[in-house]
Amino acid sequence: MEQRSGLRERKKNAMWGRLKSTALQMFEERGYENVSVAEIAAAAEVSKATVFNYFPAKEDLVIGGMKHHIEDPARVVRERARGKTPHAALRDRYLHLLEHRAPQTGLSDKPLFLQVQRLISVTPALMVSAMEYRRRSGALLADVLMEEGHPKLTSRLVSSQLLHTQYVLVEANVHLILEGRPVYEVSSMAFSAAEHAFGLLENGIGDVMRRDTEPPASDAAFTRDGCAVGYEPGRAEAEAVLERFAAESGDEVIRALSDPGRA
């Protein structure tokens, strides 16, 4: 019975890998938005239903693995030892993952990992989904802190700062790997970056980067509140739409609307 179960599991893993590699290859060649699940199924010689049995949504073929780590920060903080801060718990966990070159730290040069990272970097829909996973992870961590009796605002601030620090570190690692840097070289840099980043969180940034020189002159193109001088909300967008319509049709009425001087 155990042998059958093992064989069944190996077959499932093989099918999972086959579908994922087929999809990633097609996405890279044609673009994520230009490939349907039906086309992936046909290329893998399975039914569309089979694809959805392994990957509930199309995006799961690329970033489904992220779902398995959404609860990780909340769990690590919830299970931390007595006297340990959320900062120390997540710092130690991140450093531990770096030591093992875990993919979620960005330290991987495996073809599948690189394909996924390249696709995310050029596909807005996948970027949005990845950001949503991060938002949910942060919300779960904040909930744990609030359950311990900490104020809502403080919990959300601590959660946001800790997790965003990790995301910046991971993105830096991924960027270097995609540049072609060897993993062992990036790993050394990653440890230094992590110590620096978590050190800033622990000690505060209040006095960091204090200006020692006179500031440059204010940009005359912007007002004190940061708005461009002469900017009228919606005007530029409306004019762009009218110009596009005027260029695509010969309708004199539209041309007149886009250029009132002609009326």
N, C-alpha and C positions, 0 to 999 in steps of 0.2 A: 504493500500500500504506500509506503514511504517512497519507494522508487517511482511509482506512478505519479505521486504528488510532485516529486522532484523534476520528472520529465515534463509534466504539465507546466511547472513554473518556468523551466528553461524555454519552453515553446512560447510562453507569454512574453518573457523578456526579449526573446528574439523578434517577435512580432512588433513589440514596442519600439525596439531599436530600428527595425526596418521601416516602420511608418515615420518615425522621427527623422531619420537620415534622408528618406525620400522627400519629405516635406521641406526640410532645410535646404536641400539641394535645389529644389524647384523655386523656393522663395529667393534664394540667392541669385538664381539665373534670371528670374522674371519679375521679382518684387513680391513682397508679402501680399499686397492688395490685389495683385493680378493672378493669383492662384486660388482656385476653389478647393474645398474639401473633396468634392466629387472627382476633380482632376488628380488629387493626391491618391485617392482610393484606386483610381484606374491605373495610375503609374505603379502602385504597389501590388496591383492585381488582387484587390480585396474589395468588399462592399463598403459603401459609405457608412453603413451602420457599424461595421467593424472598426473604422477609424474613430467613430464617436464612442465606441466601447472603451477604447484606450485613452482617448483625449476628448473630454466632454465639450470643449470649445476649440475653435481653430487656433486661437492664441496659445492654447496649452501645448501645441506642437513646438512652440518656441520657448515660452517662458513659464510653462506649467510647473516647473521645478520650484519656482519662487513661492508657490502656494504652500509648499511643505515647510517653509521657514518663516512664515508670517508670525507664528506664535513663539518663535525661539527667544527673542529678547524678553518677552513677558515671562516666559518660563524660567529663564536664567535668573532674572531679578527676583521672582517669586521664591525660588529655591535657594537663594544665596544664604550664606552662613550668618549667624548672629554677629552683629557688629560690622558687617560688610555693607558698603554703600552700593547703590545701583551703578554708580560710575565705576567702582572697582570691579564689580561683578562682570559688567559688559566689557571693560577693558581687558580683564584676564581672559575672558572667553574669546575675544577677538585675537589676542596674542596667541592663544592656544590653537585657534584655527589657522593662523599664519604659520605656525610651526609645522602643521600638517599640510600646508599648502592647499587648504580646502577651496574648492571652486567659488564658494560664496564670498571669498576674500578677493577674488579677481586673479589669484595666482594659479593660472592653469594655461597650458599651451596645447591642450587637447583639441583636435580639429572640431569636434562637436561644440565645445565651449566657445571657440573662436567664431564659429558660424553664428551661434546665438548672439554673441556680443556685437558682431558686425550688423546683424539684422536689426537689433534693437537700436543701434546708433543711427540707422537710416530710415526707420519706420516710426512715424509719429504715433500711430495707434498702439504700437507695442510700448513705446515710451510712456504713454498715458496709463496703460495697464500696469506697468511696472511702478509708476508713481502711486497708483491706487493701492497696490500691495503694500508699499511702504507706508502709506497713510494708515492703512488698517493695522499694520504692525505697531505703529506709534500709538494708535488709539488703545490697543490692547495693553501696551506697556503702561500708558497713563492710567488705565483702569486699575492695574495692579497696585500702582502707587497710591491711588485714591482709596482703594480697599484697605490699605495699611493706615489710613487716616490722614493722609497729606492733602492739603488744599488742591482743588481742581486746577487752578491756574499754575501753581508751582509744579504739579505733577505733569501737566502738559508741556511746560517749558523744559523741564528736566528730560522728559521723554524725547522731545523734539531735538534738543541739543545733542544728546547722546547718540541717537540713531542717525541724525544727519551727519555727524562727525564720521561715523562708520561709512556712510554712503559716499562721502567725499573721498575717503581713503580707498575704498573699493574701486571707485571710478578712476582714481589716479593709477591704481595697479592695472586695471583693464586697459587704460590708454597706453601705458608703457608696453604691455604685452602685445597689443595690436600694432604697435610701432615696430615690433620685431625684437624687442629686448629679450634676452634669455631669462627664464623663470628664476634661476639662482641669483641673477643680478637684481631683478625686480624685488625678490624676496628680501634681500639685504636693505634695499631702500625702503621697503614697506615697513620693516620693523622700526627704522629710524623715524619714519613719518608718523607711525602710530604712537610712539612714545611722545613725540612732539605734540600731536593733536590732543591726546588724552591729558597731557601735561597742561595744555592751555585750559582745558575744561576744569581740571582740578584746581589750578591756581588762579584762574580768572583772567580775563582779557582787558580789565579796566585800564591798566597802564601800558598795555602793549601798543606799539606803533605810535607813541606820542610824537607829535610833530615838533621837530627841532628847527625848522626853517619857516620863513614867511610863506603863507599860502599864495597860489597864483591869483591873478586878477579874475574876477567873476566873468563868466561867459555871458556876453551881452545878448546872446541869442535866446537866453532863458530868463524868466522872471524868478523872484526869490522863492516861489513855491514850486519851481521846477518845470513849469509849463513853457513851451516855446512861445516866444513873443509873436503876437498876432494870430495865434492858433485859435480856431473856432471849432469846437467839438462837432464832429460829423461832417464838416464842410468838405475836407479833402477826400473823405471816403465817398461822399455823394457825387463829387465832381468826377472821381475816377470811374464810378459806375456809369454816369451819363456819357462820359467819353467813350467807354467801351461799347455802349449801345449805339452811339452815333457812328462809331467806326464799323459796326457790324450791319447797320441798316442804312438805307438811303432816306429814311423818314426825315423830312425837313422840320417837322414839329420837334422831334427829339434834338436835332441839331440846334434849333432855336433855343430850346431849354438849356442846352449845355453852353450856349453862347448868347446870352440875353442881348448883347450888342447888335446881333443880326436881326432881331425882331423889329 
